[in-house]
């Protein structure tokens, strides 16, 4: 489990980047996003010059719509199995 903290202003887009190897079937998924935070985009960037099966980074771009303190949890899991093998929690202060 990893935990981090960040600060953003209302309307500002911020990014959470998580290492990932989607060829294993595991992908990071946000749990229920709190009111006041919206997901604007989710993308994946492979490692440059990677071999087949190598990983990369999942990028989650989010925006705070309302001031406050929020917690977002991401779970590393397969879509057909709700058992997380890892979690990442981010505490966000929107000012």
N, C-alpha and C positions, 0 to 999 in steps of 0.2 A: 504494500500500500504506500502510495506517495501522496503528500499533501503540500499544497502551495497556496500563497496569498497574492492577490494583485488588486490594484486600484484602477478605476476607469471613471470617466464622467458620463453623464446621461447622454445617450446618442452615439457615444464613441464605440467603434468596433474594436474588439480585442481578440486575441488568438490564443488558443491553448493547443500545443503541439505534443503529440504522444507517439512514441516509437511503436511500430506495428509491423506484423508479418501476416498480411491477409491471406496468403496462399495456404496457411495452416487452418483457415476457417475462422480464426479468431479476429475480431474487430472490436475497437473501442466504441461503445454506445453510451450516450448520456442517459442517465435515469431521468425521471420527470424533471423538466426544467422548471424552476420557480417562476411565478408571476414576476415580471420585472426584468427577466432575461429572455432574449430570443436568439435562436440559432439562425444565422444568416447564410452560412455556407459550411459544407464539410467536404474536404478533398483529401487526396492521398498523393504523396510525392515519393517515388521510389528512390533508393540510394543510387547516386550516379554510377554508371558503369557496373550495375549490379548483375549478378548471375541469376538465372531463373530460381525462384524460391527465396531470394533475399528479401529483406524487409524494406522499410522506409519510414515515413512519418505521416500520421493522420493529422490534418489541420482542422480545427474547429474554430470558426469565426462566429463570435457572439456579440450581441449589443445589449447594453443595459438601457432599459426604457423608463425605469423609475428609480429614484434614489433609495439606497438601503444597503443592508448587508445580506449577501446571498451565499449559499453553498451549492456547488454543482458536483455531482459524483458521476464519474465515467466508469463503466464496467467492461473488462476485456472478456468477451464471451463469444461463443458460436451462436448463430441465429437460431439454430434448432435445439439449443440447450441453454437454459437460463442460469447455468452455474458459472459464476465469474471465477477466472483463474487469477485475476488481479483487479485492483481498483485504484483510481486516481481521484482525489478530492481537491477542489479548488475553492477557496474562500474569496469572495469578491466584494469589495466595497465600491458601490456606485455613488459618486458625489455630484 
